Amino acid sequence: MKNAKFLLTAMTVVMFSTSAFAQLTPKGAGSDKDEHGCKGSAGYSFSVLKNDCVRLFEEKVQLKDTDTKKSYKSNAVVIFSQDDNQAELFLPAAHGSLILEKEATKKAVIYKKGQYTLTKVKKSYVLKLANKIVFKS
């Protein structure tokens, strides 16, 4: 008799727990929006300079990782302001972006913020962190 009561109780618990689980609705693809309304699962990030959601993999300036010791490759992405006085830098493991300010020199166009320096020479870009090349196009 004890076994029958225990079995009945166990079956009731299992039945109610599975029905509660079945009522949970999973998040669909593209339903994750950040504070700006950009859907990360659809590949969107918010650009401060464009004041809009952008897909970083579709942007023109893609910088390749220069660290050959890693087992994977990563990209940094640069978006320029309309007047070219600022560069917005998206780094792989960073949340958000950095805004670099333009400093004109005679030899090259340079954008800086803190220890980051983005240099444009002709049609190629080099990103340095603390004077060490970390990404280039």
C-alpha positions in Angstrom: 0.0 0.0 0.0 2.9 2.4 0.8 4.4 1.7 -2.5 1.2 2.4 -4.3 0.8 5.8 -2.6 4.5 6.6 -3.3 4.1 5.7 -6.9 0.9 7.7 -7.3 2.6 10.8 -5.6 5.6 10.4 -7.9 3.5 10.2 -11.0 1.5 13.3 -10.0 4.7 15.3 -9.4 6.1 14.2 -12.8 2.9 15.0 -14.6 2.6 18.5 -13.2 6.2 19.3 -13.6 6.2 18.3 -17.3 3.0 20.2 -18.0 4.5 23.3 -16.4 7.7 22.9 -18.5 5.6 22.5 -21.7 4.0 25.8 -21.1 7.3 27.7 -21.2 7.7 29.4 -24.6 11.3 29.4 -25.9 12.7 32.6 -27.3 12.7 32.6 -31.0 15.6 33.6 -33.2 16.0 37.3 -33.5 14.0 38.0 -30.3 17.0 39.3 -28.4 17.2 43.0 -28.6 19.8 45.2 -26.9 19.0 48.6 -25.3 19.1 50.2 -28.8 16.7 47.6 -30.4 19.5 45.8 -32.3 19.1 42.0 -32.6 22.3 40.4 -31.7 21.2 36.9 -33.0 20.6 38.4 -36.4 24.1 39.9 -36.4 23.3 43.5 -35.5 25.3 45.8 -33.3 24.6 49.4 -32.5 26.9 52.0 -34.2 27.2 55.3 -32.3 28.5 57.2 -35.4 25.7 55.9 -37.7 23.1 56.0 -34.8 21.7 52.8 -36.1 22.0 49.0 -36.0 24.6 47.7 -38.4 25.9 44.2 -39.4 29.6 44.4 -38.7 30.4 41.7 -41.2 28.9 43.8 -44.0 31.0 46.9 -43.2 33.8 48.0 -45.6 36.8 48.2 -43.3 37.6 44.8 -41.8 40.9 44.4 -39.9 42.4 40.9 -39.5 44.0 39.6 -36.3 47.9 39.5 -36.6 48.4 37.0 -33.8 49.4 33.8 -35.6 49.7 31.7 -32.4 45.9 31.6 -31.9 44.0 28.6 -33.2 41.3 31.0 -34.5 41.1 34.2 -36.4 39.1 37.3 -35.4 38.3 40.6 -37.0 38.0 44.2 -35.8 35.7 46.5 -37.7 36.0 50.2 -38.3 33.2 52.6 -39.3 34.0 56.2 -40.1 31.9 59.3 -39.5 30.6 61.2 -42.5 33.2 63.9 -42.1 36.0 61.4 -41.5 36.9 63.1 -38.2 36.1 60.0 -36.1 36.5 56.3 -36.4 34.3 53.8 -34.5 36.2 50.7 -33.6 34.5 47.3 -32.9 36.9 44.8 -31.3 36.1 41.1 -31.0 35.6 40.4 -27.3 34.4 44.0 -26.4 30.9 45.1 -25.5 30.1 48.1 -27.6 32.7 50.2 -29.5 35.4 52.8 -29.1 35.3 56.2 -30.8 38.8 57.3 -32.0 39.5 60.9 -32.9 41.4 62.0 -36.0 44.8 63.5 -35.8 46.1 64.7 -39.2 49.8 64.3 -39.9 51.8 64.8 -43.1 52.6 61.1 -43.6 49.4 59.4 -42.7 45.9 59.8 -41.3 45.8 58.7 -37.7 42.9 58.1 -35.3 43.6 57.8 -31.5 42.0 57.0 -28.2 43.9 55.9 -25.2 46.4 53.3 -26.2 44.7 52.5 -29.5 46.0 54.0 -32.7 44.5 53.4 -36.1 46.7 54.4 -39.0 45.7 54.7 -42.6 48.4 54.6 -45.2 47.2 54.6 -48.8 44.3 52.1 -48.8 45.4 49.9 -45.8 44.8 50.3 -42.1 46.9 49.2 -39.1 45.6 49.1 -35.5 48.1 49.3 -32.7 47.5 48.7 -29.0 50.3 50.2 -26.9 52.4 50.6 -30.0 52.1 46.9 -30.9 50.3 45.9 -34.2 47.2 43.8 -33.3 45.1 44.1 -36.4 45.6 45.2 -40.0 43.8 45.2 -43.4 
